[in-house]
């Protein structure tokens, strides 16, 4: 999913409210697929919860027993799915979550409580 492929906020009510339109399913499924890997899910958590809203790759890599290129691959996958943005500053890259897509994914999975 490209950064432009994030669907409108009003397009996706909870899965329990009505059927997800085909276009919305096609736009959102790459994000769910990207989050289906445990390392990427942990990376996403670290990025989304980072103090100041962003985190340097230099702080992400040591948290895993993986090589730098493997972490870079996972971060590229998160970027390609539209979940994070990145900015190079000198030799380091800083990552930040894209709140709009996270809200869409959360809204889709929200289940209302019935009494």
Buried (B, 14 or more C-beta within 10 A) or exposed (E): BEEEBBBEEEBBBBEEEEEBEEEBBEBBEBBEEBBEBEBBBBBBEBBBEBEEEBBEBEBBBEEBEEEEEEBBEBBEBBBBBBBBBBEEEEEEBBBBBBEEBBEBBEBBEEEEEEE
